[in-house]
Amino acid sequence: MGWPEDTVHLLLARNKIQVLRDNTFSQFRNLKSLDLQQNQINMIEEGAFAGLDQLTTLLLQHNHLQVLTEEVLIPLPRLKHLRVYDNPWSCRCHLDSLVRHLQVPSHRNLGNYAKCAEPANLRGQKLKRVKVELLCPELEENNLKPEEIPHKPIMGDKHVDATTSCRTYMFPKPLLDCRNQDLKNVPADLPSDIVKMDLSKNSIRQLKAKEFVAAKDLKLLNLSSNNLDRIDTAAFSGLLYLRELDLSNNSLRFFQYGVLEDLYFIRKLMLGDNPWICDYNIHYLIYWLKHHTNVEYSGLVCSSPPEYSGWPVENYVKTYNAECPKDILLGQTDTAQELTAETEEEEIENLPRPLTTREILSQSPGNLQPHHIEMLLSLLETNSNPSDRMQILVTLGNAAAFSVNQDIIRELGGLHKIASLLSDPVPDTRVHCLNALNNLSMNVRNQEQLKVYVPQVLELIEMSPVNSDLQLASLRLLTNMSVTNNHQHLMKNSITLFLSLLVVSNEEMQIQVLKVLVNLSANPDMMEDIVQAQAPASLVLLFDGCTNAPVLLRLLTFVANLRTWTPSALRRGKDSLYCVLLAPPSQLHHRLPLLLSHPDDQVRTQAAHLLA
């Protein structure tokens, strides 16, 4: 092609292009939008878009594409808009990786409106909504009658492991069968290649953090009938590809915040026969299900309190928003405005007795009225009891997950009342304060008021013990505050702090730090401050085969963002991030090839992309 290499927008629509070969556009390093719609494209090779690091918009609609793999999109780290509708998509196994990629919640503008053309049972279903397990029904059979293959036990283990307490089958797909083994804990040394694991009918009461991290390819996990009553926040860490999770017939009452966050591709949750308590504690589970509409769940029924006992969760959710007063449901057809007016009048005329503080704290977050929130905010200022303060903060934080309450709390001056506890002498109170502010910061107007507390939050990170709950909660708040470019400049003097935390903290903390750094590095206006920040030389040692994939993937994304920066004449010290990671003599250039043998496919792919 004879076009200028500094082309930013390339329009190739309405031609007769049929195939896109590897490196077709590699010379257009500055390309931001590529329009290929209304051609006759029926094949795109995996490296067709190699080199397009800056591309944000790719238009492929109105072509003849039936198959496309996720690998085609890997060279496009900044892709924000992808149009692939009006293509005859063949929704079978070979489309699995693309569909999963499109259905990741953060990819909201990728692949909208595209539909399956075949097979007949899926025709017309949107790629963003189709159940992934239907693409490969032959791989999703749950009626397992496998042929047993002997598995040699590993010699020299000091404790009971998976190979000695369970049976391993390899056909029709790798299965670890640990049913009815009277297990008290998840077995150690789980095989890395298993796809299904059956731990049902044991005596496992608690799932501890990262117990399944070795089984990264797991797609089906059965934990039913275990008397399970506690799941630690990071219990499912690493199970990025889990599709089905059976937790039925246990003793679960609620989920801790964050338990489900790693289950990006989960499609089915079995939750029946658990004593679910429908109060503020169950809010996280309900909120998560509400925002993951692709997940099919069953058996979620309230056990207590008595007024909700036996209610399906769907009905309980409705009480959060008080959608329809019962007397109006009986047949009236007023307009929405009339309903609101009549409801308000009825509440004034038939005002119930005021709720006690304890009753307010036990209310479902969505049931809290503005005067309840006002009372809680007043108590927060006047009550000095640490236990009461923490309970009030938990209730306000849960209420803040609803957008209407975010506005109410702001209008009542609640943001500053809550934030005043950032200096509370009790560390746990500060943690709950940060958690509440984290939910409130999802509102852009709230961020405008909360930005004044960013320096204080940064100071908390610097002064708190490494890997503490206080550091983690602070970083979560900064992650929200750094999603847009509006307040990122407030963090520029703490980049050195973030970089130093990476080399001394645990994996959970590293991931949270990297979320902030990835957000900051996506803003060109922040790049000078980032590359000039002082960085520990040992940072490069994280680019190693021993580093777990969730950390490495974010590290590699961070480096990919940094590489978009054009070196300037600004002074770059020998200990700057530029010299540690970007300068040609840096050790990173020698360590990246080591990642080509990393066990995680995505890590290998991103490393290869950076090397290219």
C-alpha positions as MATLAB code, in Angstrom:
seq = 'MGWPEDTVHLLLARNKIQVLRDNTFSQFRNLKSLDLQQNQINMIEEGAFAGLDQLTTLLLQHNHLQVLTEEVLIPLPRLKHLRVYDNPWSCRCHLDSLVRHLQVPSHRNLGNYAKCAEPANLRGQKLKRVKVELLCPELEENNLKPEEIPHKPIMGDKHVDATTSCRTYMFPKPLLDCRNQDLKNVPADLPSDIVKMDLSKNSIRQLKAKEFVAAKDLKLLNLSSNNLDRIDTAAFSGLLYLRELDLSNNSLRFFQYGVLEDLYFIRKLMLGDNPWICDYNIHYLIYWLKHHTNVEYSGLVCSSPPEYSGWPVENYVKTYNAECPKDILLGQTDTAQELTAETEEEEIENLPRPLTTREILSQSPGNLQPHHIEMLLSLLETNSNPSDRMQILVTLGNAAAFSVNQDIIRELGGLHKIASLLSDPVPDTRVHCLNALNNLSMNVRNQEQLKVYVPQVLELIEMSPVNSDLQLASLRLLTNMSVTNNHQHLMKNSITLFLSLLVVSNEEMQIQVLKVLVNLSANPDMMEDIVQAQAPASLVLLFDGCTNAPVLLRLLTFVANLRTWTPSALRRGKDSLYCVLLAPPSQLHHRLPLLLSHPDDQVRTQAAHLLA';
ca = [
       0.000    0.000    0.000;
       1.288    3.459   -0.902;
      -0.600    5.406    1.766;
       1.189    7.556    4.375;
       2.351    5.535    7.362;
       1.132    8.220    9.771;
      -2.480    7.680    8.656;
      -4.881    7.955   11.604;
      -8.210    7.046    9.967;
      -8.365    4.497    7.144;
     -11.570    4.102    5.127;
     -11.746    0.892    3.038;
     -15.504    0.424    3.069;
     -17.569   -0.694    0.057;
     -14.797   -2.542   -1.786;
     -14.385   -6.223   -2.686;
     -11.815   -7.289   -0.099;
     -12.188  -10.990    0.733;
      -9.212  -11.921    2.955;
      -7.113  -10.020    5.500;
      -3.624  -11.544    5.728;
      -1.136  -11.325    8.589;
       0.481   -7.881    9.003;
      -1.791   -6.274    6.416;
      -1.852   -3.001    8.373;
       1.355   -3.291   10.411;
       2.926   -0.147    8.922;
       0.053    2.050   10.159;
       1.229    2.367   13.751;
      -0.817    5.521   14.405;
      -4.096    4.155   13.087;
      -7.042    4.868   15.387;
      -9.992    3.826   13.236;
     -10.290    1.239   10.474;
     -13.462    0.986    8.391;
     -13.815   -2.309    6.473;
     -17.581   -2.547    6.354;
     -19.522   -3.615    3.253;
     -16.776   -5.736    1.703;
     -16.744   -9.476    1.026;
     -14.403  -10.460    3.865;
     -14.734  -14.141    4.735;
     -11.399  -14.785    6.463;
      -9.128  -12.819    8.797;
      -5.771  -14.320    9.740;
      -4.755  -14.073   13.396;
      -2.028  -11.491   12.773;
      -3.996   -9.302   10.385;
      -4.187   -6.408   12.857;
      -0.665   -6.777   14.257;
       0.931   -3.450   15.117;
      -2.315   -1.522   15.571;
      -1.660   -0.606   19.212;
      -3.568    2.680   18.900;
      -6.683    1.370   17.163;
      -9.875    2.213   19.041;
     -12.522    1.601   16.355;
     -12.832   -1.386   14.000;
     -15.801   -1.687   11.632;
     -16.371   -5.129   10.081;
     -20.142   -5.142    9.693;
     -21.868   -6.199    6.456;
     -19.282   -8.818    5.424;
     -19.216  -12.607    4.986;
     -17.513  -13.640    8.225;
     -18.594  -16.924    9.759;
     -15.685  -17.517   12.134;
     -13.309  -15.262   14.053;
     -11.109  -16.111   17.016;
     -10.267  -13.969   20.006;
      -6.614  -14.080   18.940;
      -7.401  -11.715   16.070;
      -8.250   -8.993   18.612;
      -5.267   -9.500   20.936;
      -3.028   -6.964   19.082;
      -5.688   -4.291   19.750;
      -5.293   -3.346   23.444;
      -7.108   -0.010   23.056;
     -10.073   -1.290   21.038;
     -13.238    0.364   22.332;
     -15.706   -0.044   19.457;
     -16.113   -3.195   17.363;
     -18.933   -3.626   14.833;
     -19.412   -7.145   13.444;
     -23.163   -7.343   12.864;
     -24.721   -8.489    9.588;
     -22.185  -11.303    9.189;
     -23.348  -14.943    8.872;
     -21.819  -16.079   12.183;
     -21.570  -19.836   12.677;
     -22.216  -20.260   16.400;
     -20.329  -23.485   16.951;
     -17.224  -24.499   18.900;
     -14.842  -22.488   16.725;
     -16.582  -19.252   17.765;
     -16.244  -19.994   21.484;
     -13.267  -17.722   22.221;
     -14.718  -14.729   20.351;
     -18.097  -15.021   22.073;
     -16.434  -15.223   25.486;
     -14.369  -12.146   24.650;
     -17.434  -10.159   23.589;
     -19.336  -11.160   26.728;
     -16.734   -9.851   29.189;
     -18.654   -7.120   31.107;
     -16.086   -4.401   30.399;
     -16.415   -4.969   26.619;
     -19.761   -3.217   26.473;
     -19.205   -1.711   23.008;
     -17.687   -4.752   21.315;
     -19.896   -6.829   19.043;
     -23.289   -5.317   19.824;
     -26.166   -6.477   17.565;
     -24.194   -9.332   15.948;
     -26.326  -12.490   15.689;
     -25.900  -16.188   14.993;
     -26.854  -17.351   11.491;
     -26.416  -21.038   12.290;
     -27.072  -23.641   13.631;
     -30.841  -23.469   13.429;
     -31.401  -23.693   17.190;
     -29.274  -20.582   17.781;
     -30.244  -18.560   14.708;
     -31.067  -14.972   15.632;
     -29.445  -15.072   19.065;
     -27.049  -12.234   19.834;
     -23.385  -13.106   20.318;
     -23.421  -10.898   23.418;
     -26.213  -12.971   24.961;
     -25.987  -16.509   23.604;
     -25.186  -19.132   26.240;
     -21.605  -20.165   25.589;
     -22.222  -23.782   26.579;
     -24.632  -24.129   23.637;
     -21.795  -23.532   21.169;
     -20.158  -26.843   22.107;
     -22.930  -29.062   23.449;
     -20.766  -32.149   23.016;
     -18.307  -30.691   25.547;
     -20.992  -29.712   28.033;
     -22.544  -33.088   28.788;
     -23.046  -33.368   32.516;
     -23.999  -37.019   32.542;
     -20.518  -38.347   33.186;
     -19.867  -42.011   32.526;
     -16.163  -41.817   31.830;
     -13.638  -44.487   31.237;
     -11.342  -44.546   34.213;
      -7.634  -44.101   33.635;
      -5.290  -45.043   36.479;
      -3.466  -42.046   37.892;
      -0.164  -42.731   39.608;
       0.060  -41.073   43.011;
       2.771  -38.513   43.531;
       5.346  -39.891   45.938;
       6.592  -38.088   48.974;
       3.580  -35.831   49.730;
       3.286  -34.874   53.371;
      -0.509  -34.645   53.335;
      -3.452  -36.198   51.565;
      -3.587  -34.835   48.037;
      -5.948  -35.046   45.106;
      -4.234  -38.029   43.542;
      -4.573  -40.212   46.637;
      -8.049  -39.197   47.782;
      -9.791  -38.876   44.409;
     -10.116  -40.741   41.141;
      -8.961  -39.192   37.902;
     -10.708  -39.794   34.590;
      -9.527  -38.558   31.218;
     -12.516  -39.396   29.009;
     -14.724  -37.876   27.744;
     -12.916  -34.948   29.414;
     -10.541  -34.607   32.378;
     -12.500  -35.164   35.604;
     -11.423  -35.308   39.245;
     -13.999  -37.379   41.150;
     -13.759  -36.754   44.913;
     -17.333  -37.627   45.887;
     -18.091  -39.252   49.232;
     -14.509  -39.265   50.497;
     -15.251  -37.672   53.903;
     -12.952  -34.781   52.975;
     -12.671  -31.923   55.469;
     -10.762  -29.641   53.094;
     -10.247  -29.193   49.374;
      -7.482  -31.645   48.380;
      -4.007  -30.277   47.809;
      -1.998  -30.519   44.580;
      -4.958  -30.348   42.223;
      -4.035  -31.425   38.674;
      -3.744  -28.413   36.381;
      -5.469  -30.049   33.409;
      -8.818  -31.035   34.933;
     -11.962  -29.563   33.406;
     -14.511  -30.946   35.882;
     -14.247  -31.503   39.623;
     -16.822  -33.223   41.827;
     -16.359  -32.569   45.557;
     -19.965  -33.277   46.540;
     -21.083  -35.232   49.620;
     -18.045  -34.465   51.762;
     -17.611  -32.466   54.983;
     -15.936  -29.310   53.683;
     -17.165  -26.401   55.821;
     -14.910  -23.625   54.549;
     -13.354  -22.681   51.215;
     -10.081  -20.891   51.851;
      -8.372  -18.372   49.597;
      -6.852  -19.685   46.356;
      -7.648  -23.360   46.995;
      -8.445  -23.903   43.313;
      -5.788  -21.654   41.798;
      -3.870  -24.613   40.322;
      -6.935  -25.848   38.410;
      -7.037  -22.876   36.061;
      -8.853  -24.752   33.261;
     -11.738  -25.841   35.488;
     -15.153  -25.346   33.881;
     -17.487  -27.261   36.206;
     -17.192  -27.422   40.010;
     -19.624  -29.372   42.202;
     -19.489  -28.527   45.925;
     -23.018  -29.607   46.844;
     -23.891  -31.403   50.103;
     -20.863  -30.352   52.149;
     -22.322  -28.373   55.078;
     -20.334  -25.469   53.632;
     -20.937  -22.283   55.645;
     -18.058  -19.954   54.728;
     -16.374  -18.974   51.465;
     -13.332  -16.713   51.740;
     -13.183  -13.737   49.383;
     -10.431  -15.162   47.152;
     -11.628  -18.783   47.272;
     -12.343  -18.889   43.537;
      -9.275  -16.892   42.530;
      -7.835  -18.121   39.248;
     -11.003  -19.845   38.013;
     -11.358  -17.495   35.065;
     -13.028  -20.116   32.866;
     -15.461  -21.683   35.338;
     -18.905  -21.987   33.772;
     -20.940  -23.965   36.315;
     -20.787  -23.885   40.107;
     -22.993  -26.083   42.303;
     -23.249  -24.873   45.908;
     -26.615  -26.456   46.686;
     -27.515  -28.258   49.911;
     -25.012  -26.469   52.130;
     -25.202  -24.083   55.105;
     -24.529  -20.806   53.299;
     -26.296  -17.723   54.654;
     -24.654  -15.027   52.504;
     -21.586  -14.346   50.346;
     -18.776  -12.084   51.451;
     -18.154   -9.085   49.225;
     -15.941  -10.028   46.265;
     -16.412  -13.820   46.344;
     -17.683  -13.960   42.755;
     -15.422  -11.325   41.193;
     -13.028  -13.756   39.466;
     -15.801  -15.785   37.811;
     -15.856  -13.849   34.544;
     -17.475  -16.584   32.447;
     -19.764  -18.265   34.972;
     -23.087  -19.143   33.375;
     -24.851  -21.346   35.921;
     -25.095  -21.156   39.731;
     -26.940  -23.793   41.775;
     -27.772  -22.264   45.159;
     -30.745  -24.270   46.461;
     -31.212  -25.723   49.945;
     -29.110  -23.146   51.767;
     -30.410  -21.102   54.751;
     -30.113  -17.734   52.976;
     -30.741  -14.763   55.273;
     -32.418  -11.961   53.348;
     -31.012   -8.865   55.009;
     -28.166   -6.478   54.189;
     -25.665   -9.360   54.294;
     -27.135  -10.980   51.192;
     -26.986   -7.703   49.314;
     -23.704   -8.487   47.577;
     -25.053  -11.713   46.038;
     -28.258  -10.050   44.884;
     -26.402   -7.044   43.506;
     -23.950   -9.287   41.635;
     -26.748  -11.356   40.072;
     -28.586   -8.193   39.064;
     -25.549   -7.009   37.113;
     -24.731  -10.408   35.568;
     -27.909  -11.117   33.679;
     -26.291  -13.905   31.644;
     -25.931  -16.050   34.752;
     -28.647  -18.655   35.221;
     -29.206  -19.292   38.921;
     -31.603  -21.495   40.857;
     -32.685  -22.229   44.409;
     -32.089  -18.809   45.928;
     -34.884  -18.677   48.511;
     -35.004  -16.680   51.734;
     -34.868  -18.731   54.921;
     -35.085  -15.792   57.315;
     -36.129  -13.315   58.647;
     -39.684  -14.632   59.138;
     -41.345  -11.929   57.033;
     -39.385  -13.088   53.965;
     -39.142  -16.819   54.708;
     -39.947  -18.839   51.591;
     -39.723  -15.849   49.265;
     -37.884  -16.417   45.972;
     -35.049  -13.950   45.607;
     -36.770  -12.412   42.576;
     -39.596  -11.236   44.827;
     -37.237  -10.079   47.524;
     -35.302   -7.979   44.988;
     -38.517   -6.158   44.139;
     -38.861   -5.010   47.734;
     -35.508   -3.242   47.324;
     -36.940   -0.845   44.820;
     -40.567   -0.886   46.014;
     -41.615   -1.134   42.393;
     -45.388   -1.467   42.781;
     -47.543   -0.856   45.888;
     -49.895   -3.818   46.378;
     -53.124   -1.790   46.352;
     -52.272   -0.363   42.909;
     -51.373   -3.767   41.484;
     -54.981   -4.873   41.883;
     -56.067   -3.366   38.609;
     -55.545    0.372   38.527;
     -53.863    1.812   35.444;
     -52.603    5.195   36.611;
     -49.625    6.836   35.013;
     -46.240    6.573   36.646;
     -46.474   10.172   37.870;
     -49.900    9.581   39.409;
     -48.662    6.435   41.140;
     -45.804    8.340   42.704;
     -48.088   11.084   43.940;
     -50.660    8.704   45.424;
     -48.011    6.601   47.100;
     -46.462    9.652   48.723;
     -49.859   10.854   49.977;
     -50.656    7.429   51.396;
     -47.366    7.327   53.272;
     -48.089   10.732   54.827;
     -51.605    9.798   55.913;
     -50.696    6.351   57.293;
     -47.262    7.048   58.721;
     -45.986    3.958   60.557;
     -44.240    4.180   63.899;
     -40.628    5.382   63.590;
     -38.076    2.594   63.244;
     -35.445    2.129   65.893;
     -31.773    2.413   64.988;
     -31.400   -1.350   65.213;
     -34.371   -1.865   62.891;
     -32.928    0.591   60.379;
     -29.595   -1.218   60.427;
     -31.346   -4.516   59.707;
     -33.344   -3.086   56.800;
     -32.582   -4.177   53.249;
     -30.422   -1.446   51.635;
     -32.992   -0.788   48.928;
     -35.729   -0.300   51.531;
     -34.020    2.591   53.287;
     -35.924    5.847   52.947;
     -34.218    9.267   52.839;
     -35.160    9.957   56.472;
     -33.562    6.631   57.472;
     -30.339    7.600   55.705;
     -30.455   11.038   57.327;
     -30.813    9.394   60.752;
     -27.850    7.087   60.093;
     -25.675    9.994   58.994;
     -26.597   11.888   62.151;
     -25.753    8.854   64.294;
     -22.433    8.540   62.506;
     -21.508   11.988   63.800;
     -22.794   11.575   67.361;
     -22.157    7.904   68.172;
     -18.566    7.229   69.194;
     -18.963    3.481   69.727;
     -16.615    1.791   67.183;
     -18.882   -1.229   66.705;
     -21.938    0.948   66.028;
     -19.983    3.183   63.678;
     -18.786    0.211   61.645;
     -22.320   -1.197   61.395;
     -23.656    2.178   60.251;
     -20.902    2.413   57.628;
     -21.687   -1.089   56.354;
     -25.387   -0.206   56.018;
     -24.657    3.103   54.271;
     -22.112    1.413   52.006;
     -24.576   -1.267   50.959;
     -27.263    1.360   50.388;
     -24.796    3.283   48.214;
     -24.766    0.439   45.700;
     -28.124    1.830   44.509;
     -27.736    4.927   42.358;
     -30.716    6.709   43.917;
     -29.112    6.392   47.353;
     -25.803    7.713   46.024;
     -27.569   10.960   45.171;
     -29.509   11.056   48.444;
     -26.371   10.596   50.548;
     -24.622   13.372   48.622;
     -27.565   15.766   48.941;
     -27.709   15.130   52.697;
     -24.049   16.064   53.041;
     -23.223   12.453   53.742;
     -20.071   12.245   51.643;
     -18.150   14.542   53.965;
     -19.670   12.986   57.089;
     -18.528    9.535   56.000;
     -15.139   10.752   54.778;
     -14.489   12.406   58.142;
     -13.878    8.899   59.513;
     -10.823    8.469   57.297;
      -8.915    9.766   60.312;
     -10.708    7.570   62.863;
      -8.246    5.969   65.320;
      -9.751    2.491   64.800;
      -8.273    0.898   61.627;
     -11.362   -1.257   60.969;
     -13.550    1.842   61.036;
     -11.318    3.442   58.398;
     -11.612    0.278   56.274;
     -15.432    0.367   56.427;
     -15.333    4.090   55.687;
     -13.269    3.428   52.549;
     -15.591    0.615   51.466;
     -18.589    2.949   51.729;
     -16.770    5.701   49.816;
     -15.825    3.139   47.180;
     -19.492    2.441   46.414;
     -20.321    6.141   46.522;
     -17.492    6.933   44.092;
     -19.277    5.059   41.299;
     -21.292    8.272   40.876;
     -19.479   10.938   38.821;
     -21.042   13.820   40.753;
     -19.922   12.207   43.989;
     -16.384   11.981   42.655;
     -16.327   15.764   42.316;
     -16.764   16.042   46.087;
     -14.622   13.043   46.988;
     -11.588   14.234   45.022;
     -10.506   16.417   47.961;
      -9.875   13.238   49.958;
      -7.546   11.623   47.411;
      -4.393   13.015   49.114;
      -5.594   11.615   52.450;
      -6.272    8.201   50.899;
      -2.809    8.217   49.342;
      -1.339    9.003   52.754;
      -3.228    6.045   54.242;
      -1.657    3.762   51.647;
       1.799    5.091   52.429;
       1.461    4.901   56.220;
      -0.430    1.597   56.537;
       1.216   -1.826   56.875;
       1.909   -3.539   53.563;
      -0.882   -5.925   52.492;
      -3.228   -4.571   55.164;
      -6.989   -4.309   54.647;
      -6.545   -0.554   54.933;
      -4.174   -0.432   51.964;
      -6.414   -2.692   49.909;
      -9.580   -0.678   50.601;
      -7.733    2.562   49.775;
      -6.547    1.191   46.438;
     -10.051    0.027   45.546;
     -11.326    3.560   46.038;
      -8.508    4.978   43.903;
      -9.319    2.446   41.182;
     -12.790    3.974   40.862;
     -11.434    7.514   41.079;
      -8.955    6.799   38.279;
     -11.403    5.261   35.792;
     -11.879    8.646   34.117;
      -9.160   11.218   33.445;
     -10.796   13.872   35.641;
      -8.897   13.259   38.873;
      -5.893   11.207   37.837;
      -3.561   14.194   38.188;
      -4.114   14.041   41.954;
      -2.216   10.738   42.024;
       0.795   11.665   39.905;
       3.062   12.283   42.902;
       2.310    8.801   44.252;
       3.317    6.782   41.208;
       6.638    5.936   42.853;
       4.674    4.646   45.862;
       2.555    2.410   43.628;
       5.626    1.037   41.855;
       7.382    0.272   45.132;
       4.297   -1.561   46.433;
       4.422   -3.887   43.445;
       7.688   -5.457   44.584;
       6.810   -5.911   48.279;
       3.107   -6.792   48.344;
       1.143   -9.997   47.891;
      -0.719  -10.969   44.729;
      -4.076   -9.486   45.764;
      -2.443   -6.140   46.490;
      -0.355   -6.254   43.302;
      -3.500   -6.723   41.219;
      -5.177   -3.731   42.872;
      -2.095   -1.529   42.404;
      -1.899   -2.537   38.755;
      -5.555   -1.678   38.192;
      -4.744    1.885   39.218;
      -1.547    2.008   37.149;
      -3.286    0.633   34.051;
      -5.978    3.309   34.414;
      -3.377    6.061   34.770;
      -1.244    4.813   31.877;
      -4.226    4.898   29.526;
      -4.203    8.696   29.832;
      -1.587   10.334   27.551;
      -1.485   13.377   29.844;
      -0.189   11.216   32.695;
       2.526    9.466   30.712;
       5.374   11.914   31.379;
       4.860   11.628   35.137;
       4.672    7.845   34.983;
       7.812    7.187   32.937;
       9.869    9.653   34.992;
       8.761    8.229   38.345;
      11.387    6.478   40.431;
      11.021    2.704   40.132;
      12.742   -0.140   41.994;
      15.149   -2.080   39.794;
      13.630   -5.311   41.119;
      10.355   -4.455   39.381;
      11.604   -6.216   36.272;
      11.887   -9.472   38.243;
       8.092   -9.735   38.267;
       8.263  -10.575   34.560;
       8.975  -14.186   35.372;
       7.449  -17.598   34.821;
       6.794  -17.890   38.565;
       4.522  -14.834   38.630;
       0.856  -15.794   38.418;
      -1.111  -14.938   35.292;
      -3.537  -12.346   36.803;
      -0.561  -10.192   37.834;
       1.441  -10.757   34.653;
      -1.456   -9.939   32.341;
      -1.940   -6.564   34.024;
       1.802   -5.920   34.047;
       1.990   -6.610   30.329;
      -1.002   -4.341   29.683;
       0.727   -1.613   31.702;
       3.897   -1.998   29.601;
       1.858   -1.978   26.378;
       0.295    1.324   27.478;
       3.723    2.746   28.328;
       5.071    1.854   24.909;
       2.590    4.222   23.298;
       4.541    7.106   24.826;
       6.813    9.072   22.533;
      10.149    9.787   24.272;
      10.666   13.466   24.963;
      13.637   15.598   25.925;
      12.675   15.497   29.595;
      15.330   14.262   31.995;
      15.040   10.560   32.753;
      17.046    9.385   35.754;
      18.782    6.036   35.867;
      16.240    4.807   38.399;
      13.219    6.057   36.446;
      10.531    3.706   35.215;
      11.654    4.549   31.700;
      15.132    3.159   32.314;
      13.853    0.146   34.267;
      11.240   -1.014   31.752;
      11.396    0.950   28.500;
      14.961    1.908   27.610;
      16.558   -0.479   25.064;
      19.245   -1.753   27.488;
      16.662   -2.590   30.193;
      16.411   -6.132   31.539;
      12.800   -6.335   30.425;
      13.934   -6.926   26.842;
      15.818   -9.991   28.038;
      13.060  -11.271   30.322;
      10.101  -11.057   27.948;
      11.260  -14.113   25.946;
      11.052  -16.137   29.182;
       7.308  -15.533   29.230;
       6.867  -17.295   25.894;
       6.979  -20.545   27.877;
       4.588  -19.383   30.611;
       1.778  -21.911   31.267;
      -0.935  -19.313   30.616;
      -1.934  -18.840   26.956;
      -2.836  -15.162   27.348;
       0.492  -14.369   28.977;
       2.357  -16.041   26.129;
       0.299  -14.150   23.565;
       0.783  -10.738   25.186;
       4.503  -11.359   25.632;
       4.818  -12.317   21.974;
       2.932   -9.172   21.025;
       5.317   -6.977   23.010;
       8.335   -8.729   21.541;
       6.980   -8.184   18.054;
];
